[in-house]
Amino acid sequence: MSASTATQGLMTPKKAAIWVVAIILSLFAIASFGNAGIVFALLIGLMLTGMPISISLGLTVLTFLFFMSQVPVETVAMKLFTGIEKFEIMAIPFFILAGNFLTHGGVAKRMINFATAMVGHWHGGLGLAGVMACALFAAVSGSSPATVVAIGSILLPAMVKAGFPKNFGAGVISTSGSLGILIPPSIVMVIYAVATNSSVGALFMAGIIPGLMLATLLGSVAWYRARKFNYPRMPKATMKERFKAFKESIWGLLLIVIVLGGIYSGMFTPTEAAAMSAVYAFFVAVFVYKDMTFKGIPKVLLDSANMSAMLLYIITNAVLFSYLMTSEQIPQIMADWMIAHNFGVIAFLAVTNVLLLLAGNVMEPSSIILILAPILFPVAMKLGIDPIHFGILITVNMEVGMCHPPVGLNLYVASGITKMGITELTVAVLPWLIAMVGFMLLVTYVPEISLWLPRLMGYL
């Protein structure tokens, strides 16, 4: 055995510390919550072995049901099939497909040109254009990694060429890409709605103002740093140049109107809107902009099918996990425990934020929502927290989680584009990440930010 192989086989201090903390938490959970604690101890143990989240969920449920309960096997099989029968789930593969067509179809390039024409002459103009382009692309793709890829792969090389430090560009794109899950339509919001039986339309409406506020905040950080360090500014575009950029990007911008306008006018449901967006994105990419040929379509379909299958598999196992939570009355036990220990709304929301941020260290957003939402949601309802506000709170937490290590998806996507290490990227995103945490606290304790627009439009 070589020295390197032997070293890999040894447990590092970091791994040992994680195992010790996990064992302590598991013993505390078992002692405090009985069967509920056993469920969490099983789940944590399986995840620490490096097993995928979806399989860890499924094995946890099956182990508990077969050895520690009297639930018939037929019930498990039935739940596997009925768990993904909800009509809203169909929106997920359609939004993924639409995002892939837009990413490969030239929409991002034209949105960047439009954003640059509007704000490129300000301090840190290309950085501000990146934030604006991410916000616009987020409103048509619904996915943060897709937004980072689409905008970052075009804008980052342009920023470096214009004289911006690579760290600055990487920080802007990595954090602004997270707008993909807050500005509607959002795949994460659909998953939350499925997990908690909430209104997708109300969630989409609730995400608009927080999304615009966060985009403004991220842009302000970019502007401040660019002004402080005297980064280059672009020449101011003429009205003719701005109109030309707008005209070229209009087909992509129209998708925002079609999706959100169709949902809020009552013309079609969010799921039908997702299907419409996929068809429209295909039409624009292939027949209008012609940046995608028919030869490229099979790859887009295959990539979309792979990602959809992965998410649906996680959802299926999470439905089983949710069923186990309900049958063992685990949310009710936790709610009673928190109320008995005088956890008010403020303390519960603080604990929720900490729990979600810690989960963001080891899991991606879909898994976190599918595992924790069925547990935390009933407690939130018992404390009188609005389900739509709670959904936006979770979504903003997921945004922060996508921008910090070790599992931040945006960091890994940005790493592939910039060829920077995760540690270097973590330092690069820090100013924006601090601002995002402050915004998260604002959204947590000022529910009107999320609820004002849905109330105005009659969704609440």
Residue pairs with C-beta under 8 A, 6 or more apart in sequence:
11 19
18 48
19 48
22 44
22 45
22 48
25 40
25 44
26 37
26 40
26 41
26 44
26 45
27 41
28 37
29 36
29 37
29 40
29 41
30 37
30 38
30 41
31 37
32 337
33 40
33 330
33 333
33 334
33 337
34 333
35 64
35 68
35 328
35 330
36 328
36 330
36 333
36 334
38 64
38 68
39 60
39 64
39 324
39 325
39 328
39 330
42 59
42 60
42 63
42 64
43 56
43 57
43 60
43 371
46 55
46 56
46 59
46 60
47 53
47 56
47 362
51 59
53 314
53 363
53 364
53 367
53 371
54 310
54 313
54 314
54 316
54 317
54 318
54 367
55 317
57 314
57 317
57 318
57 320
57 321
57 370
57 371
58 317
58 320
60 321
60 324
61 76
61 317
61 320
61 321
61 323
61 324
62 76
62 320
64 324
65 71
65 76
65 324
66 73
69 327
69 328
71 327
76 320
79 319
79 320
79 323
80 316
80 319
80 320
83 315
83 316
83 319
83 320
83 323
84 312
84 315
84 316
84 319
86 194
87 269
87 271
88 190
88 193
88 194
88 200
88 270
88 271
89 190
89 194
89 312
89 315
90 271
90 274
90 275
91 185
91 187
91 190
91 200
91 270
91 271
91 273
91 274
92 187
92 190
92 191
92 274
92 308
92 311
92 312
93 304
93 305
93 308
93 312
94 271
94 274
94 275
94 277
94 278
95 141
95 142
95 143
95 185
95 187
95 190
95 274
95 277
95 278
96 142
96 143
96 187
96 304
96 307
96 308
96 311
97 278
97 281
97 300
97 301
97 304
97 308
98 140
98 141
98 142
98 255
98 274
98 277
98 278
98 280
98 281
99 140
99 141
99 142
99 143
99 146
99 281
100 146
100 300
100 303
100 304
101 278
101 281
101 282
101 284
101 285
101 292
101 300
102 108
102 137
102 140
102 141
102 146
102 150
102 252
102 255
102 281
102 284
102 285
103 141
103 146
103 149
103 150
104 285
104 291
104 292
104 296
104 300
105 281
105 284
105 285
105 286
105 289
105 291
105 292
106 285
106 289
106 290
106 291
106 292
107 137
107 140
107 150
107 249
107 251
107 252
107 281
107 284
107 285
107 289
108 133
108 137
108 150
108 151
108 154
109 154
109 291
110 245
110 248
110 249
110 251
110 252
110 289
111 133
111 136
111 137
111 151
111 249
111 252
111 253
112 129
112 130
112 133
112 151
112 154
112 155
113 245
113 248
113 249
114 133
114 136
114 245
114 246
114 248
114 249
114 253
115 128
115 129
115 130
115 132
115 133
115 136
116 125
116 126
116 129
116 234
116 237
116 245
117 237
117 241
117 242
117 244
117 245
117 246
118 129
118 132
118 237
118 242
118 245
119 125
119 128
119 129
119 132
120 126
120 128
120 129
120 233
120 234
120 235
120 236
120 237
121 233
121 234
121 235
121 236
121 237
122 128
122 223
122 233
123 223
123 226
123 227
123 231
123 233
124 164
124 168
124 222
124 223
124 225
124 226
124 227
124 231
124 233
125 226
125 233
125 234
126 155
126 158
126 159
126 162
126 164
126 169
126 234
127 159
127 164
127 168
127 169
127 172
127 219
127 222
127 223
127 226
127 231
128 219
128 222
128 223
129 155
130 151
130 155
130 159
130 169
130 172
130 173
130 176
130 222
131 172
131 176
131 215
131 218
131 219
131 222
132 215
132 219
133 151
133 155
134 147
134 148
134 151
134 173
134 176
134 177
134 179
134 180
134 215
135 176
135 179
135 183
135 211
135 212
135 215
136 252
136 253
136 256
137 146
137 147
137 150
137 151
137 180
138 144
138 147
138 177
138 179
138 180
138 181
138 182
138 183
138 211
139 183
139 184
139 185
139 256
139 260
140 252
140 255
140 256
140 259
140 277
140 281
141 147
141 150
141 180
142 180
142 181
142 184
142 185
142 186
142 187
143 180
143 181
143 187
144 177
144 178
144 179
144 180
144 181
144 399
144 402
144 409
144 410
145 177
145 180
145 409
145 410
145 413
146 180
147 176
147 177
147 179
147 180
148 173
148 174
148 177
148 180
148 410
148 413
148 414
148 417
149 413
149 417
151 173
151 176
151 177
152 173
152 174
152 177
152 413
152 414
152 417
152 418
153 417
155 169
155 173
156 166
156 169
156 170
156 173
156 417
156 418
159 168
159 169
160 166
160 169
162 232
162 234
163 231
163 232
164 231
164 232
165 231
166 418
166 420
167 424
167 427
167 428
168 222
168 225
168 226
168 231
168 428
169 418
170 414
170 418
170 420
170 425
170 428
170 429
171 428
171 429
171 430
171 431
171 432
172 218
172 222
172 432
173 414
173 417
174 403
174 410
174 411
174 414
174 425
174 428
174 429
174 432
175 218
175 403
175 410
175 429
175 432
175 433
175 436
176 215
176 218
176 432
177 402
177 410
177 413
177 414
178 399
178 400
178 402
178 403
178 410
178 436
179 211
179 214
179 215
179 218
179 399
180 186
181 187
181 188
181 189
181 365
181 395
181 398
181 399
181 402
182 207
182 210
182 211
182 214
182 392
182 395
182 396
182 399
183 207
183 208
183 211
183 212
183 215
184 203
184 204
184 205
184 207
184 208
184 211
184 259
184 260
185 204
185 259
185 260
185 270
185 273
185 274
185 277
186 203
186 204
186 207
186 395
187 311
187 366
188 365
188 366
188 369
188 395
188 398
189 200
189 203
189 204
189 207
189 391
189 395
190 200
190 270
191 311
191 315
191 365
191 366
191 369
191 370
192 198
192 203
192 369
192 373
192 391
192 394
192 395
193 199
193 200
193 203
193 391
194 315
195 318
195 322
195 369
195 370
195 373
195 374
195 377
196 373
196 374
196 377
196 387
196 391
198 387
198 388
198 391
199 388
199 459
200 269
200 270
201 263
201 264
201 269
201 270
201 459
202 388
202 454
202 459
202 460
203 388
203 391
203 392
204 260
204 263
204 270
205 264
205 453
205 454
205 457
205 459
206 388
206 389
206 391
206 392
206 450
206 451
206 453
206 454
207 392
207 395
207 450
208 453
209 449
209 450
209 452
209 453
210 392
210 396
210 443
210 449
210 450
213 439
213 449
214 396
214 399
214 436
214 439
217 435
217 436
217 439
218 432
218 435
218 436
220 435
221 431
221 432
221 435
222 432
225 231
225 431
237 245
246 253
251 284
251 288
251 289
252 284
255 277
255 280
255 281
255 284
258 273
258 276
258 277
258 280
259 273
259 274
259 276
259 277
260 273
261 267
262 268
262 272
262 273
262 276
263 269
263 270
263 273
264 457
268 276
282 297
285 291
285 292
286 292
286 293
286 294
286 297
292 300
311 366
314 366
314 367
314 370
315 366
315 370
318 367
318 370
318 371
318 374
321 370
321 371
321 374
322 370
322 374
324 330
325 331
325 374
325 375
326 374
330 375
331 374
331 375
331 376
331 377
331 378
331 379
332 378
334 375
334 379
335 378
335 379
335 382
335 383
338 348
338 379
339 382
339 383
343 351
343 383
344 383
345 383
345 384
345 385
346 445
348 379
348 380
348 383
348 385
349 385
349 393
349 444
349 445
350 444
352 376
352 380
352 393
352 394
352 397
353 393
353 397
353 440
353 441
353 444
355 372
355 376
356 368
356 372
356 394
356 397
356 398
356 401
357 397
357 400
357 401
359 368
359 371
359 372
359 401
360 368
360 397
360 398
360 400
360 401
360 402
360 404
360 407
360 408
361 401
361 404
361 405
361 406
361 407
362 406
362 407
363 371
363 407
364 402
364 407
364 409
365 398
365 401
365 402
365 409
368 398
368 401
369 394
369 398
372 394
373 394
376 390
377 387
377 390
380 387
380 390
381 387
385 447
386 447
386 450
386 451
386 460
388 450
388 451
388 454
388 459
388 460
389 447
389 450
389 451
392 443
392 449
392 450
393 440
393 443
393 444
393 450
396 436
396 439
396 440
396 443
396 444
397 440
399 436
399 440
400 433
400 436
400 437
400 440
401 407
401 408
402 408
402 409
402 410
402 411
403 410
403 411
403 429
403 432
403 433
403 436
404 411
404 426
404 429
404 433
405 411
405 422
405 423
405 426
406 422
411 422
411 425
411 426
411 429
412 422
414 420
414 425
415 421
415 422
415 425
418 425
420 428
442 449
443 449
443 450
451 460
454 460
